[in-house]
Amino acid sequence: IKPVSADYWNALPASCTDSPAPADPDIGLRKAKALFAANDAEQCGTANPVTNEPAYPVERYNFPYRYSDMDQNAPEVTVEVMKFWCDSGAYNERVQFYLYDPQRGIRAASFAWPEISPVWEDTEETILKEMRVIGWSADTHLVNAEFQPATRTIKASSYWRGLGDASDVAVWTFDDGAFRLTSFEIDATFDGKVDLKPFFTAAEAPTQP
């Protein structure tokens, strides 16, 4: 027996006799940090501009899951959801989520939502005349978003101004490796009141295996 300078996981042997190598609980986090450093560190705040380490601790969640293309008798895989802080303004915080599991590997989660163009009846924008849909978009960044482990959903609330009267709220549900938009509510009037109206609701929400 002799001391080693390597960290715990690098110091371990690949296996003991015929036993499989122990699972590395931080493999997803390391892969997510590498992806963040390569693709997102420049536009997001970092604690160290040299290492591109995230500016704040990463929030981590995990749950068991069986993908649709897996044998139904196969053991479930552990899906890890990791939330990285990106930047913030006066009343909105922008974050990014990464997903990892042994079946699909590491990837940045992408989120779809409708692009809308409100038309108001007055110059103060307090009375909505029409809500036009000009298309659909997808992005890897969300505003004021939280992951809910019990429902495997991510909810994001975007405030159009500090008062919070004009805003939108979206919910995405994890389904077979990605987050699907399942509801979108919006209040497009700057009238001092919060009155969110349903704008989109999925015909059938994903079922949780």
C-alpha positions as CSV (number, residue, x, y, z in Angstrom):
1,I,0.0,0.0,0.0
2,K,1.3,3.4,-0.9
3,P,-0.2,6.9,-1.1
4,V,-1.3,8.3,-4.5
5,S,-1.8,11.9,-5.7
6,A,-4.7,11.2,-8.1
7,D,-8.3,11.9,-7.1
8,Y,-10.5,9.1,-5.8
9,W,-12.0,7.9,-9.1
10,N,-8.8,8.1,-11.1
11,A,-6.9,6.3,-8.3
12,L,-9.3,3.3,-8.3
13,P,-8.3,0.2,-10.4
14,A,-10.5,-0.5,-13.4
15,S,-11.9,-3.5,-11.6
16,C,-11.3,-5.9,-8.8
17,T,-10.7,-9.4,-10.2
18,D,-13.7,-10.2,-12.4
19,S,-16.0,-7.5,-10.9
20,P,-17.2,-4.6,-13.1
21,A,-15.7,-1.2,-12.6
22,P,-17.6,0.9,-10.0
23,A,-20.0,3.5,-11.5
24,D,-18.8,7.1,-11.5
25,P,-21.5,9.2,-10.0
26,D,-20.1,12.4,-11.4
27,I,-19.5,11.4,-15.1
28,G,-22.6,13.3,-16.2
29,L,-21.6,16.4,-14.4
30,R,-18.1,16.3,-15.9
31,K,-19.4,15.8,-19.4
32,A,-22.0,18.6,-18.9
33,K,-19.3,21.0,-17.7
34,A,-17.1,20.1,-20.7
35,L,-20.0,20.9,-23.0
36,F,-20.8,24.1,-21.2
37,A,-17.2,25.2,-21.4
38,A,-17.0,24.4,-25.2
39,N,-20.4,25.9,-26.2
40,D,-21.9,28.2,-23.6
41,A,-19.2,29.7,-21.3
42,E,-18.6,32.7,-23.5
43,Q,-22.2,33.9,-23.3
44,C,-22.9,32.8,-19.7
45,G,-21.2,33.9,-16.5
46,T,-18.3,31.8,-15.4
47,A,-16.4,31.7,-12.1
48,N,-13.1,31.3,-13.9
49,P,-12.5,32.5,-17.5
50,V,-9.6,30.1,-17.8
51,T,-11.3,26.9,-16.8
52,N,-14.8,28.1,-17.7
53,E,-16.1,26.7,-14.5
54,P,-19.8,27.6,-14.0
55,A,-20.3,30.7,-11.9
56,Y,-22.7,29.0,-9.5
57,P,-23.1,25.5,-8.2
58,V,-24.9,23.2,-10.6
59,E,-28.3,21.9,-9.5
60,R,-28.5,18.1,-10.1
61,Y,-31.5,15.8,-10.2
62,N,-31.9,12.2,-11.3
63,F,-34.7,9.6,-11.9
64,P,-35.0,6.1,-13.3
65,Y,-36.3,5.8,-16.8
66,R,-36.9,3.2,-19.5
67,Y,-36.7,4.4,-23.1
68,S,-39.2,3.2,-25.7
69,D,-36.5,1.5,-27.7
70,M,-35.2,-0.5,-24.7
71,D,-36.2,-4.1,-23.9
72,Q,-39.0,-3.9,-21.4
73,N,-37.2,-6.5,-19.3
74,A,-34.0,-4.5,-19.2
75,P,-33.2,-2.5,-16.1
76,E,-34.0,1.2,-16.2
77,V,-31.3,3.8,-16.7
78,T,-30.7,6.7,-14.5
79,V,-31.4,10.0,-16.2
80,E,-29.6,13.1,-14.7
81,V,-30.9,16.6,-15.2
82,M,-28.4,19.4,-14.5
83,K,-29.3,23.1,-14.3
84,F,-26.5,25.6,-15.1
85,W,-26.9,29.3,-14.3
86,C,-26.2,31.5,-17.3
87,D,-26.9,35.2,-16.5
88,S,-29.5,37.5,-15.0
89,G,-31.0,40.9,-15.3
90,A,-33.3,43.0,-13.0
91,Y,-36.1,40.4,-12.8
92,N,-35.2,37.5,-15.1
93,E,-32.6,34.8,-14.7
94,R,-31.4,32.8,-17.7
95,V,-30.4,29.1,-17.2
96,Q,-29.5,26.1,-19.2
97,F,-30.3,22.4,-18.7
98,Y,-28.2,19.4,-19.6
99,L,-29.3,15.7,-19.7
100,Y,-27.1,12.7,-19.3
101,D,-27.7,8.9,-19.1
102,P,-25.7,5.9,-20.3
103,Q,-28.3,5.2,-23.1
104,R,-28.3,8.6,-24.8
105,G,-25.1,10.2,-23.5
106,I,-24.7,13.9,-22.7
107,R,-26.7,16.6,-24.5
108,A,-28.1,20.1,-24.0
109,A,-31.8,20.1,-23.5
110,S,-33.7,22.1,-26.1
111,F,-37.1,23.7,-25.6
112,A,-39.8,24.6,-28.1
113,W,-42.3,27.4,-27.7
114,P,-44.6,29.6,-29.9
115,E,-43.3,32.9,-31.3
116,I,-46.2,35.4,-30.7
117,S,-46.8,39.0,-31.9
118,P,-49.6,40.7,-29.8
119,V,-51.7,43.4,-31.3
120,W,-53.2,45.9,-28.8
121,E,-56.2,48.2,-29.1
122,D,-54.5,51.1,-27.2
123,T,-51.1,52.7,-27.1
124,E,-50.7,51.8,-23.4
125,E,-50.9,48.1,-24.4
126,T,-53.5,47.4,-21.7
127,I,-56.2,45.9,-24.0
128,L,-55.4,43.0,-26.2
129,K,-56.9,43.0,-29.7
130,E,-55.3,39.9,-31.3
131,M,-52.6,37.4,-30.5
132,R,-50.7,36.4,-33.7
133,V,-48.6,33.3,-34.0
134,I,-45.7,34.0,-36.3
135,G,-43.9,30.6,-35.9
136,W,-42.3,28.3,-33.5
137,S,-38.8,28.4,-32.1
138,A,-36.5,26.3,-30.0
139,D,-33.6,27.3,-27.7
140,T,-31.4,25.7,-25.1
141,H,-31.8,28.6,-22.6
142,L,-34.8,29.3,-20.4
143,V,-35.9,32.2,-18.1
144,N,-36.7,31.7,-14.4
145,A,-36.9,27.9,-14.9
146,E,-37.1,25.2,-12.3
147,F,-37.1,21.4,-12.6
148,Q,-39.9,19.5,-10.7
149,P,-38.6,16.0,-9.9
150,A,-42.0,14.6,-8.9
151,T,-43.6,15.4,-12.3
152,R,-40.3,15.4,-14.4
153,T,-41.3,18.8,-15.7
154,I,-39.6,22.1,-16.2
155,K,-41.6,25.3,-15.6
156,A,-40.3,28.7,-16.9
157,S,-41.8,32.1,-16.1
158,S,-40.7,35.0,-18.2
159,Y,-41.6,38.5,-17.0
160,W,-42.0,41.2,-19.6
161,R,-41.4,43.9,-17.0
162,G,-40.6,44.1,-13.3
163,L,-44.3,44.4,-12.2
164,G,-44.9,41.0,-13.7
165,D,-48.4,41.8,-15.0
166,A,-47.3,40.9,-18.6
167,S,-45.6,37.5,-18.7
168,D,-45.7,34.0,-20.0
169,V,-45.4,30.6,-18.3
170,A,-44.4,27.4,-20.1
171,V,-44.2,23.8,-18.9
172,W,-42.2,21.0,-20.6
173,T,-42.5,17.4,-19.7
174,F,-39.7,14.8,-20.0
175,D,-40.6,12.2,-22.7
176,D,-38.3,9.6,-24.2
177,G,-35.1,11.6,-23.8
178,A,-36.3,15.2,-24.4
179,F,-38.6,17.8,-22.9
180,R,-41.9,18.3,-24.8
181,L,-43.9,21.5,-24.5
182,T,-47.1,20.6,-22.7
183,S,-48.6,24.0,-21.8
184,F,-48.1,27.6,-22.5
185,E,-49.9,30.5,-20.8
186,I,-49.6,34.2,-21.6
187,D,-50.8,37.6,-20.3
188,A,-49.9,40.2,-23.0
189,T,-51.5,43.2,-21.3
190,F,-49.6,45.8,-19.3
191,D,-52.6,46.6,-17.1
192,G,-51.2,46.1,-13.6
193,K,-53.0,42.7,-13.2
194,V,-51.7,39.1,-13.6
195,D,-54.3,37.3,-15.8
196,L,-52.6,34.4,-17.6
197,K,-54.7,32.8,-20.3
198,P,-54.1,29.3,-21.8
199,F,-52.5,29.6,-25.2
200,F,-51.4,26.0,-25.9
201,T,-52.1,22.7,-24.2
202,A,-50.8,19.4,-25.5
203,A,-53.6,17.1,-26.6
204,E,-52.0,14.3,-24.7
205,A,-49.4,14.7,-22.1
206,P,-46.5,12.2,-22.1
207,T,-47.0,9.2,-19.8
208,Q,-44.4,8.4,-17.2
209,P,-43.1,4.8,-17.5
